[in-house]
Amino acid sequence: MSSNVLGQTLRSSKNVVQKAFVATAPSSDMLRFRSPVLQTNTTKLARYGGRHNVAVLPGDGIGPEMINHVERILTAVQAPIDFEEVNLTSKEDASEDLAEAITAIKRNGVALKGNIETKFDNPSFVSRNLELRRQLNLYANVLHCSTIPTVPSRHTGIDMVIIRENTEGEYSGNEHEAVNAPHPRVVESLKVVTREKSEQITRFAFQFAKKYGRKKVTAVHKANIQKLGDGLFLRVATDIAKNEYPEIEFNAMIVDNASMQLVSRPQQFDVMLMPNLYGNIISNIACGLVGGPGLVSGMNIGDDYAVFETGTRNTGTTLAGKDLANPTAFIRAAVDMLRFLGLQMHADIISDSLFRTLVDKRIHTADIGGSAKSSELVQSVIEFIEKELEDRNYRV
């Protein structure tokens, strides 16, 4: 073959590869769908022979079947992940299971979990979710809420990150009956706010914003009424913003106004920083704005451990076993976990395959206006994964 013919052949092959790449290149919406995950350098990960060990807590309701879906997807993408499953549920006698779950997470460094129901009608019941966060010091809860083009919502252009202090505030668990004769008449619940935790979550939020090019951090508070507790949180956030991150815009908003602004003009928010209880409420509002609880994942991150789950902590018990629940939030939680473990290629392939399933093929479960089964959505994701892997191998 002459050098001219060889050169033409190489140029032609190059053009074919470029065209193939462009055809499957991620769109701006697809890139926005990929949730940013702030990794910690101190987490001790369990990795043997190039494979990661991960603790898995299926939990209650739809959790077990969703974890099965995630396992199928991780197998399809050939992710080097091995699961250590711990059956922690909301059963009254699950204290030993809680201890086993905490040991497993400490051993592996990372966990993927379904939600565990918290029984509000039993004052003596200790929330398993709260205990996991407290005992593992998972001080940062992170949700990435962005609109998906084909999912019905009242707003477009939402792309915000909610960062919530995850271990204190009203969730400190310190309650008692001050007057209880003949029946409970006065109950005191202690809201604990510390400078240490306020500084920790504030620096986390600003480091997150700086790493991922976010332009603004909004602190949400109620310091006009809770002048000492929320006042401390607000002073800490203001001082750190001014003295350590002057290049990032900072503002503060009272929680009731923030709630109103969220439902009227959510596009104004970039990174939202807040104490525990407000974060719980604001997170649910934000999930509702972008299509509902079945779409958004949630990260719980500490210095030593990380636990990945759905963004809203509901068990979906009424949907269990019916092949109806939306697996999107669980799939995205697994993607977040892969990013935290440094498996970016696997994470991108799953995320993009899920996006194409929701947007290009418009496979929607009932909660977002469709009629697809859980298994149908998962099968579509797997088919996109297999096609992407085939294309990547072809290019190599």
KAWO-V727627 format. One record per helix or strand of 3 or more residues. SS is the DSSP state (H for helix, E for strand). FROM is the first residue (numbers start at 1). LEN is the number of residues. Records with the same first field share a line. If there is no record, write none. Layout:
BEGIN
SS->FROM-LEN, FROM-LEN
END
This chain:
BEGIN
H->3-22, 28-6, 63-14, 95-14, 128-8, 195-17, 229-16, 255-14, 276-14, 317-3, 328-13, 344-16, 366-3, 374-22
E->51-7, 81-5, 110-4, 140-7, 159-7, 169-11, 186-7, 216-6, 249-6, 271-4, 297-5, 306-5
END
